[in-house]
Amino acid sequence: MQSLVELCQIWFSKINVSGTWQLLFILAFLVVAIIMIKDIELFANKIQSLAILAKAEYEPVVNDILRKKIIDEQYILHTLDKLLDFCFNDEILLLYKKLCRYYYPLNRDAIADYIRYYFEMYEPERLSNCLKQENK
């Protein structure tokens, strides 16, 4: 794999930029890249903070469904929808799986869909491999 500097040098050679200008362009590009990385880190931290809030909100909901043996399909599927958005977080994923396991005997088709939704969003390569094996 080529480094960022090597890629810049290849690009500059194609547009006939060399010497001081080349160094200035590389430095400017690296500064922009660093700023973007910092922005991405900040964004990722905010997303994780939202996941923590989601866990605080939905953990009691999931536990309530399980404890009270609630079978209201719309309520359970709505809860799964909300949890799915945060399944990148391991603790939310555990809640999602817990609710899927609970509801599976009641509606296998719906849970099969929700398992597929999870894989489509978070593990598409694994889903693709499973589908390939299934078609053999």
DRENKEZA-887323 format. One record per residue (C-alpha): residue in three letters; x, y, z. Coordinates in Angstrom, 3 decimals, padded with zeros to 6 digits, always signed. Example, Ala and Ser with C-alpha at 12.3 -4.5 7.8 and 13.67 -1.06 7.14 Angstrom:
BEGIN
<rec><r>ALA</r><x>+012.300</x><y>-004.500</y><z>+007.800</z></rec>
<rec><r>SER</r><x>+013.670</x><y>-001.060</y><z>+007.140</z></rec>
END
This chain:
BEGIN
<rec><r>MET</r><x>+000.000</x><y>+000.000</y><z>+000.000</z></rec>
<rec><r>GLN</r><x>+001.347</x><y>+003.392</y><z>-000.949</z></rec>
<rec><r>SER</r><x>+001.842</x><y>+006.139</y><z>+001.595</z></rec>
<rec><r>LEU</r><x>+000.021</x><y>+009.422</y><z>+001.356</z></rec>
<rec><r>VAL</r><x>+003.245</x><y>+011.198</y><z>+000.400</z></rec>
<rec><r>GLU</r><x>+003.914</x><y>+008.695</y><z>-002.402</z></rec>
<rec><r>LEU</r><x>+000.417</x><y>+009.204</y><z>-003.778</z></rec>
<rec><r>CYS</r><x>+000.932</x><y>+012.976</y><z>-003.691</z></rec>
<rec><r>GLN</r><x>+004.241</x><y>+012.621</y><z>-005.517</z></rec>
<rec><r>ILE</r><x>+002.622</x><y>+010.509</y><z>-008.234</z></rec>
<rec><r>TRP</r><x>-000.144</x><y>+013.063</y><z>-008.620</z></rec>
<rec><r>PHE</r><x>+002.327</x><y>+015.969</y><z>-008.727</z></rec>
<rec><r>SER</r><x>+004.459</x><y>+014.254</y><z>-011.346</z></rec>
<rec><r>LYS</r><x>+001.415</x><y>+014.083</y><z>-013.608</z></rec>
<rec><r>ILE</r><x>+000.745</x><y>+017.823</y><z>-013.352</z></rec>
<rec><r>ASN</r><x>+004.407</x><y>+018.871</y><z>-013.519</z></rec>
<rec><r>VAL</r><x>+004.685</x><y>+020.345</y><z>-010.014</z></rec>
<rec><r>SER</r><x>+008.039</x><y>+019.927</y><z>-008.321</z></rec>
<rec><r>GLY</r><x>+010.361</x><y>+021.366</y><z>-005.712</z></rec>
<rec><r>THR</r><x>+009.056</x><y>+023.915</y><z>-003.223</z></rec>
<rec><r>TRP</r><x>+005.531</x><y>+023.932</y><z>-004.639</z></rec>
<rec><r>GLN</r><x>+005.351</x><y>+020.173</y><z>-004.304</z></rec>
<rec><r>LEU</r><x>+006.367</x><y>+020.367</y><z>-000.642</z></rec>
<rec><r>LEU</r><x>+003.847</x><y>+023.127</y><z>+000.029</z></rec>
<rec><r>PHE</r><x>+001.048</x><y>+021.117</y><z>-001.570</z></rec>
<rec><r>ILE</r><x>+002.010</x><y>+018.013</y><z>+000.428</z></rec>
<rec><r>LEU</r><x>+002.111</x><y>+019.991</y><z>+003.678</z></rec>
<rec><r>ALA</r><x>-001.253</x><y>+021.619</y><z>+002.945</z></rec>
<rec><r>PHE</r><x>-002.737</x><y>+018.241</y><z>+002.089</z></rec>
<rec><r>LEU</r><x>-001.392</x><y>+016.707</y><z>+005.294</z></rec>
<rec><r>VAL</r><x>-002.773</x><y>+019.575</y><z>+007.389</z></rec>
<rec><r>VAL</r><x>-006.204</x><y>+019.086</y><z>+005.825</z></rec>
<rec><r>ALA</r><x>-005.962</x><y>+015.327</y><z>+006.427</z></rec>
<rec><r>ILE</r><x>-005.066</x><y>+015.865</y><z>+010.095</z></rec>
<rec><r>ILE</r><x>-007.980</x><y>+018.254</y><z>+010.552</z></rec>
<rec><r>MET</r><x>-010.326</x><y>+015.746</y><z>+008.938</z></rec>
<rec><r>ILE</r><x>-009.051</x><y>+012.961</y><z>+011.200</z></rec>
<rec><r>LYS</r><x>-009.678</x><y>+015.114</y><z>+014.265</z></rec>
<rec><r>ASP</r><x>-013.199</x><y>+015.879</y><z>+013.019</z></rec>
<rec><r>ILE</r><x>-013.831</x><y>+012.165</y><z>+012.468</z></rec>
<rec><r>GLU</r><x>-012.579</x><y>+011.372</y><z>+015.974</z></rec>
<rec><r>LEU</r><x>-014.887</x><y>+014.030</y><z>+017.429</z></rec>
<rec><r>PHE</r><x>-017.809</x><y>+012.664</y><z>+015.428</z></rec>
<rec><r>ALA</r><x>-017.060</x><y>+009.093</y><z>+016.569</z></rec>
<rec><r>ASN</r><x>-016.928</x><y>+010.239</y><z>+020.200</z></rec>
<rec><r>LYS</r><x>-020.305</x><y>+011.965</y><z>+019.830</z></rec>
<rec><r>ILE</r><x>-021.817</x><y>+008.832</y><z>+018.297</z></rec>
<rec><r>GLN</r><x>-020.527</x><y>+006.741</y><z>+021.214</z></rec>
<rec><r>SER</r><x>-022.037</x><y>+009.270</y><z>+023.638</z></rec>
<rec><r>LEU</r><x>-025.384</x><y>+008.873</y><z>+021.884</z></rec>
<rec><r>ALA</r><x>-025.077</x><y>+005.094</y><z>+022.210</z></rec>
<rec><r>ILE</r><x>-024.536</x><y>+005.461</y><z>+025.951</z></rec>
<rec><r>LEU</r><x>-027.689</x><y>+007.581</y><z>+026.166</z></rec>
<rec><r>ALA</r><x>-029.572</x><y>+005.027</y><z>+024.044</z></rec>
<rec><r>LYS</r><x>-028.502</x><y>+002.237</y><z>+026.388</z></rec>
<rec><r>ALA</r><x>-029.732</x><y>+004.212</y><z>+029.386</z></rec>
<rec><r>GLU</r><x>-033.067</x><y>+004.719</y><z>+027.646</z></rec>
<rec><r>TYR</r><x>-033.621</x><y>+001.277</y><z>+026.107</z></rec>
<rec><r>GLU</r><x>-032.141</x><y>-001.091</y><z>+028.690</z></rec>
<rec><r>PRO</r><x>-035.116</x><y>-000.555</y><z>+031.039</z></rec>
<rec><r>VAL</r><x>-037.496</x><y>-000.949</y><z>+028.079</z></rec>
<rec><r>VAL</r><x>-035.972</x><y>-004.298</y><z>+027.042</z></rec>
<rec><r>ASN</r><x>-035.843</x><y>-005.526</y><z>+030.633</z></rec>
<rec><r>ASP</r><x>-039.479</x><y>-004.487</y><z>+031.102</z></rec>
<rec><r>ILE</r><x>-040.548</x><y>-006.397</y><z>+027.972</z></rec>
<rec><r>LEU</r><x>-038.766</x><y>-009.516</y><z>+029.215</z></rec>
<rec><r>ARG</r><x>-039.895</x><y>-009.226</y><z>+032.833</z></rec>
<rec><r>LYS</r><x>-043.544</x><y>-008.541</y><z>+032.006</z></rec>
<rec><r>LYS</r><x>-043.536</x><y>-010.972</y><z>+029.055</z></rec>
<rec><r>ILE</r><x>-044.946</x><y>-008.280</y><z>+026.784</z></rec>
<rec><r>ILE</r><x>-046.042</x><y>-009.594</y><z>+023.379</z></rec>
<rec><r>ASP</r><x>-047.189</x><y>-006.364</y><z>+021.722</z></rec>
<rec><r>GLU</r><x>-045.663</x><y>-006.807</y><z>+018.262</z></rec>
<rec><r>GLN</r><x>-045.579</x><y>-003.116</y><z>+017.344</z></rec>
<rec><r>TYR</r><x>-043.933</x><y>-002.173</y><z>+020.629</z></rec>
<rec><r>ILE</r><x>-041.277</x><y>-004.877</y><z>+020.346</z></rec>
<rec><r>LEU</r><x>-040.510</x><y>-004.210</y><z>+016.687</z></rec>
<rec><r>HIS</r><x>-040.362</x><y>-000.457</y><z>+017.343</z></rec>
<rec><r>THR</r><x>-037.866</x><y>-001.133</y><z>+020.142</z></rec>
<rec><r>LEU</r><x>-035.795</x><y>-003.337</y><z>+017.827</z></rec>
<rec><r>ASP</r><x>-035.832</x><y>-000.554</y><z>+015.211</z></rec>
<rec><r>LYS</r><x>-034.469</x><y>+001.930</y><z>+017.731</z></rec>
<rec><r>LEU</r><x>-031.827</x><y>-000.468</y><z>+019.044</z></rec>
<rec><r>LEU</r><x>-030.673</x><y>-001.361</y><z>+015.522</z></rec>
<rec><r>ASP</r><x>-029.449</x><y>+002.179</y><z>+014.973</z></rec>
<rec><r>PHE</r><x>-026.947</x><y>+001.735</y><z>+017.816</z></rec>
<rec><r>CYS</r><x>-025.834</x><y>-001.888</y><z>+017.363</z></rec>
<rec><r>PHE</r><x>-022.301</x><y>-000.678</y><z>+016.616</z></rec>
<rec><r>ASN</r><x>-022.085</x><y>-000.450</y><z>+020.419</z></rec>
<rec><r>ASP</r><x>-021.510</x><y>-003.848</y><z>+022.076</z></rec>
<rec><r>GLU</r><x>-023.852</x><y>-003.165</y><z>+025.001</z></rec>
<rec><r>ILE</r><x>-026.690</x><y>-002.146</y><z>+022.701</z></rec>
<rec><r>LEU</r><x>-025.991</x><y>-005.177</y><z>+020.526</z></rec>
<rec><r>LEU</r><x>-026.441</x><y>-007.386</y><z>+023.597</z></rec>
<rec><r>LEU</r><x>-029.829</x><y>-005.763</y><z>+024.281</z></rec>
<rec><r>TYR</r><x>-030.779</x><y>-006.252</y><z>+020.628</z></rec>
<rec><r>LYS</r><x>-029.837</x><y>-009.937</y><z>+020.739</z></rec>
<rec><r>LYS</r><x>-031.638</x><y>-010.414</y><z>+024.040</z></rec>
<rec><r>LEU</r><x>-034.845</x><y>-008.967</y><z>+022.603</z></rec>
<rec><r>CYS</r><x>-034.474</x><y>-010.984</y><z>+019.385</z></rec>
<rec><r>ARG</r><x>-034.079</x><y>-014.209</y><z>+021.380</z></rec>
<rec><r>TYR</r><x>-037.147</x><y>-013.359</y><z>+023.454</z></rec>
<rec><r>TYR</r><x>-039.353</x><y>-012.556</y><z>+020.469</z></rec>
<rec><r>TYR</r><x>-038.094</x><y>-015.324</y><z>+018.145</z></rec>
<rec><r>PRO</r><x>-040.560</x><y>-018.004</y><z>+019.345</z></rec>
<rec><r>LEU</r><x>-043.411</x><y>-015.524</y><z>+018.908</z></rec>
<rec><r>ASN</r><x>-042.537</x><y>-014.294</y><z>+015.398</z></rec>
<rec><r>ARG</r><x>-039.704</x><y>-016.118</y><z>+013.676</z></rec>
<rec><r>ASP</r><x>-040.130</x><y>-014.328</y><z>+010.355</z></rec>
<rec><r>ALA</r><x>-039.856</x><y>-010.869</y><z>+011.914</z></rec>
<rec><r>ILE</r><x>-036.739</x><y>-011.823</y><z>+013.868</z></rec>
<rec><r>ALA</r><x>-035.173</x><y>-013.388</y><z>+010.774</z></rec>
<rec><r>ASP</r><x>-035.697</x><y>-010.008</y><z>+009.094</z></rec>
<rec><r>TYR</r><x>-034.139</x><y>-008.136</y><z>+012.025</z></rec>
<rec><r>ILE</r><x>-031.133</x><y>-010.442</y><z>+012.030</z></rec>
<rec><r>ARG</r><x>-030.724</x><y>-009.760</y><z>+008.313</z></rec>
<rec><r>TYR</r><x>-031.082</x><y>-005.999</y><z>+008.916</z></rec>
<rec><r>TYR</r><x>-028.292</x><y>-006.180</y><z>+011.483</z></rec>
<rec><r>PHE</r><x>-025.959</x><y>-007.983</y><z>+009.080</z></rec>
<rec><r>GLU</r><x>-026.820</x><y>-005.636</y><z>+006.211</z></rec>
<rec><r>MET</r><x>-025.897</x><y>-002.622</y><z>+008.342</z></rec>
<rec><r>TYR</r><x>-022.965</x><y>-003.871</y><z>+010.394</z></rec>
<rec><r>GLU</r><x>-021.512</x><y>-007.010</y><z>+008.797</z></rec>
<rec><r>PRO</r><x>-022.353</x><y>-006.937</y><z>+005.075</z></rec>
<rec><r>GLU</r><x>-019.342</x><y>-009.064</y><z>+004.091</z></rec>
<rec><r>ARG</r><x>-020.357</x><y>-011.801</y><z>+006.503</z></rec>
<rec><r>LEU</r><x>-023.913</x><y>-011.712</y><z>+005.143</z></rec>
<rec><r>SER</r><x>-022.583</x><y>-011.906</y><z>+001.595</z></rec>
<rec><r>ASN</r><x>-020.441</x><y>-014.928</y><z>+002.477</z></rec>
<rec><r>CYS</r><x>-023.411</x><y>-016.656</y><z>+004.110</z></rec>
<rec><r>LEU</r><x>-025.596</x><y>-016.015</y><z>+001.069</z></rec>
<rec><r>LYS</r><x>-022.880</x><y>-017.359</y><z>-001.248</z></rec>
<rec><r>GLN</r><x>-022.595</x><y>-020.545</y><z>+000.825</z></rec>
<rec><r>GLU</r><x>-026.379</x><y>-020.888</y><z>+000.853</z></rec>
<rec><r>ASN</r><x>-026.503</x><y>-020.704</y><z>-002.974</z></rec>
<rec><r>LYS</r><x>-023.892</x><y>-023.453</y><z>-003.465</z></rec>
END
